[in-house]
Amino acid sequence: MSEHEFRTVKASQQVLKELMVPSYANFGGKVHGGQILSLMDKIAYTCAATHARCYCVTASIDSVDFLNPVEVGELLTLYASVNYVGKSSMEIGIKVVSEDFHQGIVKETNTSYFTMVAVDEKTRKPAPVPGLILEDDAEIKRFLEGKMRRKFKQHYKEELRQARRELDIDKELWRLDGENCRLQR
Ligand SMILES: CC(C)(COP(=O)(O)OP(=O)(O)OC[C@H]1O[C@@H](n2cnc3c(N)ncnc32)[C@H](O)[C@@H]1OP(=O)(O)O)[C@@H](O)C(=O)NCCC(=O)NCCS
């Protein structure tokens, strides 16, 4: 890839539709969360690999909150778009909606952000990805938010690492007061 290559957000946007069949159900009769995660990973890969035009791996997934249960018989639609790109990483924003198409009811299921990294197939090392051409305010906003999320995640990881290093359980036992646990050591 040449150093100054840029591609539009629209060029790699993806839509994936899948009917929720009975084999996707959990013991409670609703669609298994893992099934939806697998579809999200699939569309994240397609979107990232279309932008990078090379093999990509999933480096991390932001928290996924399931807002509404998905029923067997509903049509799930996933939308994916590259929000932000670094040197070799891409933040893919994914929105999932489910639709009871007999009744015409559409529910938002969840939104999440996957970080995908382009990898050189020979060396298995991270490979540079094209830049993004931002064509409207919504794309600029998503790019800036992606950059913020990346910074916050790095800070959070560093702070957590530091807090774990400094954790002295004997000094912190008072924090268990009122928690749903019982000491039995
Ligand atoms: C993701 C991976 C390629 C990163 O390799 P690495 O040698 O640590 O690479 P670097 O530290 O140079 O990071 C490369 C890029 O990935 C990003 N990155 C690495 N780990 C990350 C993480 N956990 N979360 C988010 N971004 C991450 C870096 O920020 C960097 O981004 P940039 O190039 O845009 O600045 C490597 O950790 C890997 O192969 N992981 C396994 C991925 C996989 O198999 N996924 C499927 C699991 S079943």
PDBQT file of the ligand as one rigid body, heavy atoms in Angstrom, charges set to zero:
ROOT
HETATM    1  C1  LIG A 201      -3.627  -7.522  17.606  1.00  0.00    +0.000 C 
HETATM    2  C2  LIG A 201      -2.156  -7.874  17.404  1.00  0.00    +0.000 C 
HETATM    3  C3  LIG A 201      -1.893  -8.111  15.912  1.00  0.00    +0.000 C 
HETATM    4  C4  LIG A 201      -1.327  -6.664  17.863  1.00  0.00    +0.000 C 
HETATM    5  O1  LIG A 201      -0.001  -6.999  17.718  1.00  0.00    +0.000 OA
HETATM    6  P1  LIG A 201       1.179  -6.234  18.488  1.00  0.00    +0.000 P 
HETATM    7  O2  LIG A 201       2.458  -6.842  18.112  1.00  0.00    +0.000 OA
HETATM    8  O3  LIG A 201       0.805  -6.095  19.922  1.00  0.00    +0.000 OA
HETATM    9  O4  LIG A 201       1.118  -4.852  17.769  1.00  0.00    +0.000 OA
HETATM   10  P2  LIG A 201       1.339  -3.373  18.275  1.00  0.00    +0.000 P 
HETATM   11  O5  LIG A 201       1.556  -3.240  19.725  1.00  0.00    +0.000 OA
HETATM   12  O6  LIG A 201       2.356  -2.811  17.336  1.00  0.00    +0.000 OA
HETATM   13  O7  LIG A 201      -0.095  -2.735  17.938  1.00  0.00    +0.000 OA
HETATM   14  C5  LIG A 201      -0.556  -2.652  16.615  1.00  0.00    +0.000 C 
HETATM   15  C6  LIG A 201      -1.848  -1.891  16.636  1.00  0.00    +0.000 C 
HETATM   16  O8  LIG A 201      -2.846  -2.654  17.293  1.00  0.00    +0.000 OA
HETATM   17  C7  LIG A 201      -3.405  -1.906  18.351  1.00  0.00    +0.000 C 
HETATM   18  N1  LIG A 201      -3.703  -2.843  19.432  1.00  0.00    +0.000 N 
HETATM   19  C8  LIG A 201      -2.910  -3.827  19.886  1.00  0.00    +0.000 A 
HETATM   20  N2  LIG A 201      -3.521  -4.483  20.876  1.00  0.00    +0.000 NA
HETATM   21  C9  LIG A 201      -4.720  -3.891  21.035  1.00  0.00    +0.000 A 
HETATM   22  C10 LIG A 201      -5.813  -4.119  21.930  1.00  0.00    +0.000 A 
HETATM   23  N3  LIG A 201      -5.820  -5.088  22.844  1.00  0.00    +0.000 N 
HETATM   24  N4  LIG A 201      -6.900  -3.322  21.829  1.00  0.00    +0.000 NA
HETATM   25  C11 LIG A 201      -6.939  -2.338  20.902  1.00  0.00    +0.000 A 
HETATM   26  N5  LIG A 201      -5.945  -2.073  20.025  1.00  0.00    +0.000 NA
HETATM   27  C12 LIG A 201      -4.841  -2.855  20.109  1.00  0.00    +0.000 A 
HETATM   28  C13 LIG A 201      -2.351  -0.898  18.746  1.00  0.00    +0.000 C 
HETATM   29  O9  LIG A 201      -2.919   0.232  19.391  1.00  0.00    +0.000 OA
HETATM   30  C14 LIG A 201      -1.764  -0.564  17.391  1.00  0.00    +0.000 C 
HETATM   31  O10 LIG A 201      -2.615   0.357  16.734  1.00  0.00    +0.000 OA
HETATM   32  P3  LIG A 201      -2.028   1.407  15.623  1.00  0.00    +0.000 P 
HETATM   33  O11 LIG A 201      -1.107   0.643  14.709  1.00  0.00    +0.000 OA
HETATM   34  O12 LIG A 201      -3.234   1.882  14.898  1.00  0.00    +0.000 OA
HETATM   35  O13 LIG A 201      -1.327   2.477  16.382  1.00  0.00    +0.000 OA
HETATM   36  C15 LIG A 201      -1.718  -9.132  18.213  1.00  0.00    +0.000 C 
HETATM   37  O14 LIG A 201      -1.873  -8.848  19.598  1.00  0.00    +0.000 OA
HETATM   38  C16 LIG A 201      -2.514 -10.354  17.857  1.00  0.00    +0.000 C 
HETATM   39  O15 LIG A 201      -2.263 -10.988  16.850  1.00  0.00    +0.000 OA
HETATM   40  N6  LIG A 201      -3.500 -10.730  18.710  1.00  0.00    +0.000 N 
HETATM   41  C17 LIG A 201      -4.332 -11.870  18.474  1.00  0.00    +0.000 C 
HETATM   42  C18 LIG A 201      -5.529 -11.467  17.635  1.00  0.00    +0.000 C 
HETATM   43  C19 LIG A 201      -6.429 -12.641  17.367  1.00  0.00    +0.000 C 
HETATM   44  O16 LIG A 201      -5.972 -13.741  17.120  1.00  0.00    +0.000 OA
HETATM   45  N7  LIG A 201      -7.738 -12.389  17.451  1.00  0.00    +0.000 N 
HETATM   46  C20 LIG A 201      -8.730 -13.393  17.318  1.00  0.00    +0.000 C 
HETATM   47  C21 LIG A 201      -8.912 -14.056  18.633  1.00  0.00    +0.000 C 
HETATM   48  S1  LIG A 201      -9.759 -15.587  18.455  1.00  0.00    +0.000 SA
ENDROOT
TORSDOF 0
